[in-house]
Amino acid sequence: MPYRDRLNGWAVVRLLPNFQRIVVARFRNPSDAEGHCQSLSRLMPDGKFVVVFDPPELETSPEAIDPVEQFQQNFRCGFLELFQRSD
C-alpha cells in the first residue's frame, strides 16, 4: 500500500440496510471527518453516517517468516557451528 493511502485513516461511512456499508470519504484527522459527516447528515437527513477509524492493513508477504522461527533457525545454526568447532 502506498504511503499516501496510509495517511487517511479516518473514514465517513454510510450505513445501509442488511449490514451493508459504503465508505463515502477518507480523512487524515477525526475532526475533518466529523465535520464532513455533519454536512452529509444535513444534506441527506434520511442517510445514516458514522465516522470510523480504518487503520491500514499491514502488508505481509507469503515468504515472511515468523520472528520466533527465525530465532530458532539462527540458534540451531549457531549451535551446530559451535558443536562442530569443538571437535
C-alpha positions as CSV (number, residue, x, y, z in Angstrom):
1,M,0.0,0.0,0.0
2,P,1.5,3.4,-1.0
3,Y,2.4,5.8,1.8
4,R,-0.2,8.3,0.6
5,D,-3.0,5.8,1.1
6,R,-1.8,5.1,4.7
7,L,-2.2,8.7,5.7
8,N,-6.0,8.8,5.6
9,G,-7.1,6.6,8.5
10,W,-10.4,8.2,9.3
11,A,-13.4,7.4,7.2
12,V,-17.0,8.6,6.8
13,V,-19.2,5.5,6.3
14,R,-22.8,5.4,5.1
15,L,-24.7,2.6,6.8
16,L,-27.2,0.7,4.6
17,P,-29.8,-2.0,5.3
18,N,-28.7,-5.6,5.8
19,F,-25.4,-4.6,7.4
20,Q,-24.0,-3.1,4.2
21,R,-21.9,0.0,4.2
22,I,-20.2,2.4,1.8
23,V,-17.1,4.4,2.5
24,V,-18.0,7.9,1.4
25,A,-14.7,9.7,2.1
26,R,-11.4,9.4,3.9
27,F,-9.6,12.0,6.1
28,R,-6.3,12.5,7.9
29,N,-7.9,13.6,11.2
30,P,-11.1,12.9,13.0
31,S,-12.3,16.5,13.2
32,D,-12.4,16.8,9.4
33,A,-14.2,13.5,9.1
34,E,-16.8,14.6,11.8
35,G,-17.4,17.9,10.0
36,H,-18.0,16.1,6.7
37,C,-20.3,13.7,8.4
38,Q,-22.4,16.5,9.9
39,S,-22.6,18.2,6.5
40,L,-23.7,14.9,4.9
41,S,-26.3,14.4,7.6
42,R,-27.8,17.9,6.9
43,L,-27.8,17.3,3.1
44,M,-29.2,13.7,3.4
45,P,-31.3,13.5,6.5
46,D,-32.5,10.0,5.7
47,G,-29.0,8.6,5.5
48,K,-27.1,7.4,8.5
49,F,-23.4,8.3,8.6
50,V,-20.7,7.4,11.1
51,V,-17.0,8.3,11.5
52,V,-14.8,5.3,11.9
53,F,-11.0,4.7,12.2
54,D,-9.9,2.4,9.5
55,P,-6.3,1.5,10.1
56,P,-4.3,0.4,7.1
57,E,-3.6,-3.3,6.7
58,L,-0.1,-4.4,7.2
59,E,1.4,-5.9,4.1
60,T,2.7,-9.4,4.7
61,S,4.3,-11.5,2.0
62,P,3.9,-15.2,1.9
63,E,7.6,-15.6,2.3
64,A,7.6,-13.7,5.6
65,I,8.9,-15.8,8.4
66,D,7.7,-15.7,12.0
67,P,10.4,-14.0,14.2
68,V,10.3,-16.9,16.6
69,E,11.0,-19.4,13.8
70,Q,13.8,-17.1,12.6
71,F,15.4,-17.1,16.0
72,Q,15.1,-20.8,16.4
73,Q,16.7,-21.4,13.0
74,N,19.5,-19.0,13.8
75,F,20.0,-20.6,17.2
76,R,20.2,-24.1,15.7
77,C,22.7,-23.0,13.0
78,G,24.8,-21.2,15.6
79,F,24.6,-24.2,18.0
80,L,25.6,-26.6,15.2
81,E,28.5,-24.4,14.2
82,L,29.7,-24.3,17.8
83,F,29.3,-28.0,18.2
84,Q,31.2,-28.7,15.0
85,R,34.1,-26.4,16.1
86,S,34.6,-28.2,19.3
87,D,35.5,-31.5,17.5
